[in-house]
Amino acid sequence: MGLRLPEDAAMGESLGQRLAQWGFSWAGLLDNRRGEWWLMAQMVLIAAHLLPPYPPMGATWPMALRLIGWITFAIGLVLALQGFFNLGPSLTPLPEPMPGAPLVTTGAYGRCRHPLYQAVLICSFGVVLALGSLLHLALLLGLAVVLGWKARREERRLVELHPDYAAYRASTPSIIPFLPGLDWR
């Protein structure tokens, strides 16, 4: 069986239909009923990575660190793709699981419970290394906090929906193995 790209799954669906399927609503943006505020905070922090480095390091930042940073960023993108494909139609940007979605514990989800959050943090770390920017280091730390709390909200719901989630949670790292705040096994 070949890989199905997200565009294939959404053929014929409008953006509005996809957003509705994920549970987005104007009311949810006002009262955070499905974790919309966590997603908005995440998106703002990710978009802020487009800001120029501060303080600007220019030519003083070692080329080796720049190269390592961009390689790390690329690794994060590959890990994100793996997580997207492993989750398939259960994918939602909100911390509220898709109704009726099966529990995925293999592939990227065998490595950690939140591989997409892990990939975002690895990409952010790559940007920090590539730019040598204190601003981007602060964005990485902000993302770590937001994604850690977003994952905890998601897990409260997963425990309710999947009886075997507690055992999976006990044996599989959360986001970054052995890192306090990002691994709560």
C-alpha positions as CSV (number, residue, x, y, z in Angstrom):
1,M,0.0,0.0,0.0
2,G,1.4,3.4,-1.0
3,L,1.7,6.5,1.2
4,R,-1.4,8.7,1.1
5,L,-0.6,12.4,1.1
6,P,-2.8,14.7,3.2
7,E,-4.0,16.3,0.0
8,D,-5.4,12.9,-1.2
9,A,-7.4,12.5,2.0
10,A,-8.9,16.0,1.8
11,M,-9.7,15.9,-2.0
12,G,-13.1,17.4,-2.5
13,E,-13.2,18.9,1.0
14,S,-13.2,22.6,1.5
15,L,-11.0,24.2,4.2
16,G,-14.2,25.0,6.1
17,Q,-15.3,21.4,6.1
18,R,-11.9,20.2,7.3
19,L,-11.9,22.8,10.1
20,A,-15.4,21.7,11.1
21,Q,-14.2,18.1,11.2
22,W,-11.4,19.1,13.5
23,G,-13.9,20.8,15.7
24,F,-12.9,24.4,15.1
25,S,-15.6,27.0,15.8
26,W,-15.9,30.7,16.6
27,A,-17.3,29.8,20.0
28,G,-14.2,27.5,20.6
29,L,-11.9,30.4,19.9
30,L,-13.7,32.4,22.5
31,D,-13.9,29.7,25.3
32,N,-11.1,27.3,24.4
33,R,-13.5,24.3,24.5
34,R,-11.2,22.1,22.3
35,G,-7.9,23.6,23.3
36,E,-7.9,26.3,20.6
37,W,-5.8,28.7,22.7
38,W,-3.0,26.2,23.0
39,L,-3.0,25.9,19.2
40,M,-3.0,29.6,18.7
41,A,-0.1,30.1,21.2
42,Q,1.8,27.3,19.3
43,M,1.2,28.9,15.9
44,V,2.3,32.4,17.1
45,L,5.5,30.9,18.5
46,I,6.2,29.0,15.4
47,A,5.5,32.0,13.2
48,A,7.8,34.1,15.3
49,H,10.7,31.9,14.2
50,L,10.6,33.9,11.0
51,L,11.9,37.0,12.9
52,P,15.5,37.9,12.3
53,P,18.0,36.7,14.9
54,Y,18.5,38.9,18.0
55,P,21.2,39.8,18.8
56,P,22.4,39.5,15.3
57,M,25.5,37.3,15.4
58,G,26.4,37.8,11.7
59,A,29.8,36.4,10.7
60,T,30.8,35.8,14.4
61,W,28.5,32.7,14.6
62,P,30.5,29.6,13.7
63,M,29.7,28.0,10.3
64,A,29.8,24.5,11.9
65,L,27.0,25.4,14.3
66,R,25.0,26.9,11.4
67,L,25.4,23.7,9.4
68,I,24.5,21.5,12.4
69,G,21.5,23.7,13.0
70,W,20.1,23.4,9.5
71,I,20.7,19.6,9.5
72,T,18.9,19.4,12.9
73,F,16.0,21.4,11.4
74,A,15.8,19.0,8.4
75,I,15.8,16.0,10.8
76,G,12.9,17.7,12.6
77,L,11.0,18.0,9.3
78,V,11.5,14.3,8.5
79,L,10.3,13.3,12.0
80,A,7.2,15.5,11.5
81,L,6.4,13.8,8.2
82,Q,6.7,10.4,9.9
83,G,4.3,11.5,12.6
84,F,1.8,12.9,10.1
85,F,1.8,9.7,8.1
86,N,1.6,7.4,11.1
87,L,-1.4,9.3,12.5
88,G,-3.2,9.5,9.2
89,P,-6.8,10.6,9.3
90,S,-6.7,10.9,13.1
91,L,-4.5,14.0,12.7
92,T,-5.9,17.2,14.2
93,P,-4.0,20.3,15.2
94,L,-6.2,20.7,18.3
95,P,-5.4,18.8,21.6
96,E,-8.9,17.3,21.4
97,P,-8.6,13.8,19.8
98,M,-10.7,13.2,16.6
99,P,-13.9,11.4,17.5
100,G,-13.6,7.7,16.9
101,A,-9.9,7.8,16.1
102,P,-7.9,4.7,17.0
103,L,-5.0,4.9,19.5
104,V,-1.8,4.9,17.4
105,T,1.2,3.5,19.3
106,T,3.5,2.4,16.5
107,G,6.0,4.1,14.2
108,A,6.8,7.6,15.4
109,Y,4.3,7.0,18.2
110,G,6.4,4.0,19.5
111,R,9.3,6.5,20.0
112,C,7.3,9.0,22.0
113,R,3.6,9.8,22.6
114,H,3.8,13.3,20.9
115,P,6.2,13.0,18.0
116,L,4.8,16.0,16.2
117,Y,5.5,18.2,19.2
118,Q,8.9,16.6,19.4
119,A,9.5,17.4,15.7
120,V,8.5,21.1,16.3
121,L,10.9,21.4,19.2
122,I,13.7,19.8,17.2
123,C,13.1,22.2,14.3
124,S,13.1,25.1,16.7
125,F,16.3,23.9,18.3
126,G,17.8,23.6,14.8
127,V,16.9,27.3,14.1
128,V,18.5,28.3,17.5
129,L,21.7,26.5,16.5
130,A,21.7,27.9,12.9
131,L,21.1,31.5,14.0
132,G,22.7,31.7,17.4
133,S,19.9,33.9,18.5
134,L,18.8,34.5,22.0
135,L,15.4,35.5,20.7
136,H,15.0,32.1,19.0
137,L,16.2,30.4,22.2
138,A,13.4,32.2,24.1
139,L,10.9,31.0,21.4
140,L,12.1,27.4,21.8
141,L,11.6,27.6,25.6
142,G,8.2,29.1,25.0
143,L,7.3,26.3,22.6
144,A,8.5,23.7,25.1
145,V,6.1,25.1,27.8
146,V,3.1,25.5,25.4
147,L,3.6,22.0,23.8
148,G,4.1,20.4,27.2
149,W,0.8,21.8,28.6
150,K,-1.0,21.2,25.3
151,A,0.1,17.5,25.4
152,R,-1.1,17.2,29.0
153,R,-4.5,18.5,28.0
154,E,-4.6,16.1,25.1
155,E,-3.6,13.1,27.4
156,R,-6.4,13.8,29.9
157,R,-8.9,13.2,27.0
158,L,-7.0,10.2,25.6
159,V,-7.1,8.5,29.0
160,E,-10.9,8.9,28.9
161,L,-11.2,7.6,25.3
162,H,-8.7,4.7,25.3
163,P,-8.6,2.2,28.2
164,D,-5.0,1.1,27.2
165,Y,-3.6,4.7,27.1
166,A,-2.5,4.5,30.7
167,A,-0.2,1.5,30.0
168,Y,1.1,3.2,26.8
169,R,1.8,6.4,28.8
170,A,3.7,4.5,31.5
171,S,6.0,2.9,29.0
172,T,6.5,5.5,26.3
173,P,8.3,8.9,26.7
174,S,6.0,12.0,26.4
175,I,7.9,14.4,24.1
176,I,11.6,14.4,24.8
177,P,12.8,11.3,26.7
178,F,14.2,12.0,30.2
179,L,13.9,15.8,29.9
180,P,12.0,17.1,33.0
181,G,8.8,18.9,31.9
182,L,8.7,17.1,28.6
183,D,8.7,13.5,29.8
184,W,6.1,12.7,32.5
185,R,6.0,8.9,32.5
